[in-house]
C-alpha cells in the first residue's frame, strides 16, 4: 500500500512539473516573416528558399537564406547602438540578459496619447501598488501598442516609408528623465517595451537611447505578449543573435511566471 502511495505521488509530481514547464513560459517574441515591422528607412525581412524537397540522394532536405536589418521585429539594442566604445551584441554578458522582471502597465495613458512619455511617476505608481523596484530588475513597459502589431498604420502611426515615414511616427516611449531615474535610483539590469523604440516616435535626439546605452543597459524593443504577464514575479531570458560587432539583432525573449 505504501509503495502504491509513493508511486502515485511520483506520478503526480512529474505531471505537475510538466504543466509548470509548458504553461508558465510565455514567448515575448514576434515571428520574423514578411510582416515584420522595421523602421521606415530600413529594409524589410527577406527569406529565400535554397532547396526544399527530395534531393538527388533520395531523402528530404530543406534550407533557406535570410536577410534582415539588426533593428526590426523583436530585437535587442546593444549599448554601442547609441554610445561609442560600449558593448556590442556579442559582448553583452548573459547576466545582463537574464533575471527577475516586472511589467509596468501604462496602457491606459499611452493608448489615449500616441506621443505619451512614460514618466518617473508611472514607476512610482507601480511601486505604490507593489514595492520598490529591486536592484538589477529587468523592467518591461506595457504601452498596449502590442495589440496593433504588425499593422504599421496603427503600430507606428504611419505606413509611409523613408524620411517621410520617420517624420510621421507616433508611438509612446520612455521619458529620458525616467531613463536616468531607473539607472541612478533603481539600478535596473535591462529595459524593454512593446513599441518599435525606447524613445517615442517623434523623438529626434533619442535621449532615452543615449542615456541607457551610455550606462550599458540592454534595450529590448517590439516585445510581444506583455498583456499575458502579471506585473511582478516574472523571470526573463532574453537571448539575442550573437553578432560580432553588432549594434543589435533579432531577439528571442521568454518569460516564466513564478
Secondary structure, DSSP 8 states (H G I E B T S, - for coil): -HHHHHHHHHHHHHHHHHHHHHHSEEE-----STT--B-TTS---EEEEEEEEE-TTSSEEEEEEEE--SSBSSEEE-GGGTSTT---GGGS-GGGTEEEEEEEE-HHHHHH-TT-EE-HHHHHHHHHHS----TT-EEEEE-SGGGGTT-HHHHTS----HHHHHHT----EE-HHHHHHHHHTT--SEEEESSS-SS-TT-SS-HHHHHHHHTT-EEEES---GGGS-SSSEEEEEEE---TT-SEEEEEEEEEE-
